[in-house]
Amino acid sequence: MNKEELLKEYKNVYGEDAKDVFFSPGRINVIGEHTDYNGGHVFPAAISLGVYGVYGPREDNKVRLYSGNVDGDIVEFDLDDSSVEKDDRFWTNYFKGMLTYLKERADGDKINHGFNLYIKATLPSGSGLSSSAAIEMLMGIILKDEFNLDVDRVTLAKLGQKTENEFVGLNSGIMDQFACIMGKKDNAIFLDTNTMEYEYKPLKLGEYEIIIMSTNKEHTLADSAYNDRVRECHDALTKLQTKLNIKALGELDEESFDEYSYLINDETEIRRARHAVFENQRTLHATKAMEDADLEKLGRLINASHVSLHYDYEVTGKELDTLAEAAWKQDGVLGARMIGGGFGGSAIAIVKKDKAEEFKKNVGKIYRNKIGYDASFYDAEIVDGTKRI
Ligand code: GLA
């Protein structure tokens, strides 16, 4: 999207000139899925698809939001209104949560007037590429910049997670917000969610590139299933803790999990916990494989991640399985898997650059024949985190 166009669209809606324009990216995740609320590792990166926010200050205490993606009205609420919104105003919770938590902080009274926001997403909502985290981090950086707040980026990521957990009711981990706001061009972020230590790693894929494959199926019902997975892992952990001195499943390796899995004594919980433990270990092996330039191994680990998300974690579904399985069969493909929460949303594939067009054509055809509508394909461009543009 071009900045002039966004400024013009703001003016059309609000009848005056805007002050600043911001961009907040979505994210992909190379590997490490459903590990972030289990004290494991993740390996995400910010992408050029995201959400733009055009900001203009107001003299009164009103916050006005307008989304350029839906043909709706301006939504308005008071700066001090921290109530959770329902139904067709639900999307405003991502803004309201961040605003509420930033106002509660020590220098929160610096937020002393209202504002207008014009929002435009290039990231389809429900695409599994973190449009909600992109919005939260957009609000966070806008408030930090415009009101000169003394808050660092990692804290903003944590407030985004709190917004999800307490405003939206999704018991998600920190990965999405962290990836959106901490992103670095051409790098993925190797984050240990147990310690919050992180390291940027250049995505060295040589003659390969990452292709994003969207199922174009929104992940409906995903939230309740997501919260079920969080609970099942927590229950498995509690049983393991009767004999093991651990705080999170991410502390276990494959062998120690195997030895103690008898304590769990529940088929579903064993499978969920096994995914969390093995996926975390796969993430460690995968980052090492990339460093060693062993891309074939990286690809196999990515495939294994999908298999585990399918059979042990049961969060894939027919659309994501169709994409991954079709991708595995194509020439020049190192690996493919679903990303994000699952049940729809998107997958990624690591594909030889000169095979990319053929890949999209073939996988697109298989998907359309089996599912009945089109998938979308995007070349993943890895960019910096949320910022003013
Ligand atoms: C969603 C959540 C993240 C993470 C992924 C699965 O995107 O918001 O915190 O748990 O699912 O890895």
Residues whose N, C-alpha, C, O or C-beta is under 5 A from the ligand:
A	BS01	GLA	G32 E33 H34 T35 D36 S172 G173 I174 M175 D176 G340 G341
